[in-house]
Amino acid sequence: MFFASDNGGPTHPQILEAVTKANEGYRSGYGADAEMDRVREMIRDVFEAPDAAVYLVATGTVANSLALATLCQPWDTIFCTPLAHIEEDECNAPEFYTGGAKLTLVGEADKMTPEQLRATIKSKGGSVHNPQRGPVSITQVTELGHVYSLAEIEALCSVAKEFDLPVHLDGARFANALVALGCTPAEMTWKAGVDAVSFGGTKNGCMGVEAVIFFDPKHAREFELRRKRAGHLFSKHRYLSAQMLGYLTGDLWLQTARQANDNCDRLAAGMRELPGVEFIAEPQANMIFAKMPRALHQRVFDAGAYYYLMDGDLEGDDPNEPLLGRFVCDWSIGAEGVDQFLAAAKG
């Protein structure tokens, strides 16, 4: 009954098998392995982008930060929402890796609107005394579990292009969003106007690998230098390559995302039947944010459930006080784990 994070689940056996296979014999280092050649081909095929520059790193934070650093100057500002992962959860890594570019927050929610973005962009630049306009970063899936529609992404990209600004997509949960929308990777990215993508694997069954994709290969050389300078060019790169190869083979990445989303749908349906449960955001992928009475939280925690309370304290005098919890489903929890949670909640 582990719902704390999709980072906490096991690595998929197919990915472990790919790593084991890559462990045989010798390979050239630093991304010159045969596995990486195949990964590059596969990602270009998946995204319908034959000229895309494709790189692998070990964490989502460095994927976002180095991608953004490649797209902006130190005196620029990056436009994102107040709940974006780069704002809330990366310890100023984007500012660090960009050499000082700041973040400018758009709106007050987890999703920005074109009107909010346009107004915020207009408020920046124009003077040597101000931060200059830089990239727009979109989080897909958002940190509240919402999914931007294709029309919403296209509208935001259109605003960015009005000001000749690049767009970055933080896709730590890229596959979850993709299967929720029922679209193609190209439709959710470059066809909508996105310039660079952090294509997540770690939250969706990998051990620890993310791809950074630039649809304009002009960014390739700078990213290579930034990755090396930042200490994120792995010498035994084949183990990153093997993970991504296993992830992409047979569309495993889509299968695990569907499993995670289906697990979330099952959990949400069951939670709706529990007394006192209130969803603060409609689940659209693999995350649920819901308020439940303290007594209900206590019951499932006592039964062995593990997830994060976002406010309040499990211990308190009022058993009916609603406390906000975050529930994240990964591919591995399965119907059995979901049903075990729901049975414990019902008492």
Stockholm file with secondary structure:
# STOCKHOLM 1.0

chainA/1-347         MFFASDNGGPTHPQILEAVTKANEGYRSGYGADAEMDRVREMIRDVFEAPDAAVYLVATGTVANSLALATLCQPWDTIFCTPLAHIEEDECNAPEFYTGGAKLTLVGEADKMTPEQLRATIKSKGGSVHNPQRGPVSITQVTELGHVYSLAEIEALCSVAKEFDLPVHLDGARFANALVALGCTPAEMTWKAGVDAVSFGGTKNGCMGVEAVIFFDPKHAREFELRRKRAGHLFSKHRYLSAQMLGYLTGDLWLQTARQANDNCDRLAAGMRELPGVEFIAEPQANMIFAKMPRALHQRVFDAGAYYYLMDGDLEGDDPNEPLLGRFVCDWSIGAEGVDQFLAAAKG
#=GR chainA/1-347 SS CBCSCTTSSCCCHHHHHHHHHHTSSCCCSTTCSHHHHHHHHHHHHHTTCTTCEEEEESCHHHHHHHHHHHHSCTTEEEEECTTCHHHHSSTTHHHHHHTSCEEEECSSSSSCCHHHHHHHHHTSCSSTTSCEEEEEEEESSCTTSCCCCHHHHHHHHHHHHHTTCCEEEEETTHHHHHHHHTCCHHHHTTTTTCCEEEEECGGGTCSSCEEEEESSGGGHHHHHHHHHHTTCCCTTTHHHHHHHHHHHGGGHHHHHHHHHHHHHHHHHHHHTTSTTCEEEECCCSSEEEEEEEHHHHHHHHHTTCBCEECSSCSSCSCTTCEEEEEEECCTTSHHHHHHHHHHHHHC
#=GC SS_cons         CBCSCTTSSCCCHHHHHHHHHHTSSCCCSTTCSHHHHHHHHHHHHHTTCTTCEEEEESCHHHHHHHHHHHHSCTTEEEEECTTCHHHHSSTTHHHHHHTSCEEEECSSSSSCCHHHHHHHHHTSCSSTTSCEEEEEEEESSCTTSCCCCHHHHHHHHHHHHHTTCCEEEEETTHHHHHHHHTCCHHHHTTTTTCCEEEEECGGGTCSSCEEEEESSGGGHHHHHHHHHHTTCCCTTTHHHHHHHHHHHGGGHHHHHHHHHHHHHHHHHHHHTTSTTCEEEECCCSSEEEEEEEHHHHHHHHHTTCBCEECSSCSSCSCTTCEEEEEEECCTTSHHHHHHHHHHHHHC
//
